[in-house]
Amino acid sequence: MDYVVFDIETTGLNKETNRIIEIGAVRVKDGVVIDTYNELLNQNVVIPEEVTAINNITNEMIKDGMDPSLALLKFQNFIMNSEFLVGHNAYYFDYPFLQNEMTRHGIQLKKYFIKDTMWIAKKKLPGLRSYSLKNLTEHFSIVNKDAHRALSDVLATHELFEKLG
């Protein structure tokens, strides 16, 4: 199996008005991480304080970030030829946000099959009080040392995906 686990960090929850400021991903082959992608994007926007309080990404950090068009093209190359994508709440948040951001930059994103760990967990672990990444990583004793940073969330999601097997 060859797949990519990905996560994004954004300036807010609205895919029409907010922007992606970080993309993290790992390429996995036969259960082993074989490559990593992680970029901050300089969208020339101001990150709201309440967003920085969650993900610890500051305006100063993205000032030196990659041009969004280049970062998105690099990400598209990174995921190319993967069998599917994996993410946590990716079906309703990350993937649509990514599609919208790529369209905004004139990039065509092919359709990928999404395996969403939140929905897999809901089927395999009925009755949990929450299916947030935080709650599920605690449930499985998975360490997510920099929660709400894309690459850290990706590594935790990859481990969660393997455990939900």
N, C-alpha and C positions, 0 to 999 in steps of 0.2 A: 504494500500500500504506500502510495506517495501522496501526501496531502500537506496543506499549509494551515497552521493555526494563526489567526490574526486578531488584532485589537486596535482600536483607534481611541484617541483622546480628542475632545472637541471643545469649542468655546461655549457650548450650550447644547440643548436637546433638540433644537429645530433644524432639520437638515436643509431647509430653505434659507434660513438667515444666519446660521452659525457655521463655523469652519472647522475642518480637521487641523489640529496642531501637532499631532504625533501619530505615527503608524508604527506598530511593532508586529513582527511575524517570525515564525520559525517554519522551515521546511522539514518535514518528517518523512523518513523512509523506513518502512518496517519497524515503526515504533521508536526510532532513534532520530534525534535532532541532527540534521546534517548541514543546515545553513541558517543564518539569522539575518533579519532585516530590521533596522530601527532608525527612524529619522524624525527629527523635529522639523516642522514646516513653518516657514516665515510667511504668514498670510497677510502681513501688514494690517493686522487688526489688534485691538486692545483686548486682552483676556480679562474678563470680569473677575473681581477679587474673590467672589464665591466659588468660581471655577478653580482658581489657583489654590484656594483652601482645600479643595478636594484632591486635585491631581499634582499639586506642587510644581506645576509648570508656570513659569513667570514670563512676563513680557520681555525681560532681559534675555531669557533662554532662547526664545523663538527668534529674537533679533538676528542671531547667527544661524538660524535654521535654513534648511534647503528651500529653494524655490519650489512652490507646490507642484507645478507642472512637471518638473524634473523628478521630484520625489514620487509622484503618482505613476509616472512612466517606469521608474525603477521598481516600484512595487508591482506594477503590472507584469514586468519581466520576471520578477521573483516568483509570482504565483503561476506563471505560464506553465502549462503541461501538468499541473497538479490534478489529481483525480477529483478532489473536492476541497472545500474550505471548512475550517472549524472555528467557531467562536462562541462566546457566551453572550446570549441575547443578540447574536449576530444577524439572525433572520429578520428581526424587526427594527434593529438599530444600526449596527455597524455596517452591514452590507448595503442597505438602502442609502445610508449617509455617504458611503464610499462611491456608490453609483452616481449620486447627485454631485458629489465633488468632482468626479472625473468628467461628467458631462459639462460642468461649469468650466473646466479647463480644456474642453474639446477632445477628450480622450474617450474612446469607445471601450467599455469594459464588457468582455464576453460574460455570458451567464454561467455561473458556477453553482453546483449543488452545495448547499450549506448544511452542515451538521452542527446543530446548535446544542451546546451542553446544557443550557437551561431547560430546554424541552426534553432532552434525553433524560435528564435527572427527574423531571416531573413524571415521566412514564415509569422509570425504574425505582424511584424513591417516593411513592405517594405519601402524602401526609406531613411532609416537612413544613415548618412554619414559614420558611422562606427559601427561595431558590436563587438567591443572589450569589454571585461568585464568592463573596465573603463567607456566607453561611455554608456553602458547599465545600469550600476549602477547609473550613473549620471541621465540618462533618467528617471529612476524609483525612484530617491532620496534614493538609498540604500547606507548605509555607509559601506565602506571597509577601515577600519582604518589602516591596514597594507598590502596594496596592494602588490602583488607579494611575499607574504608569504603564504604558502600552506593553513593553517587553516583559515586565514582571507579571502582568495579567495574562499574557500569552503563555508564559512558562507554566503558570498555575493552571490555566485552561487546558494546556496539553496534558498535564498530569491528571487533571480531572477527567478528561476524555478517555485516557488510558484506563483509569479506575472504573469508569462507567461501562467500559468495554462492551 
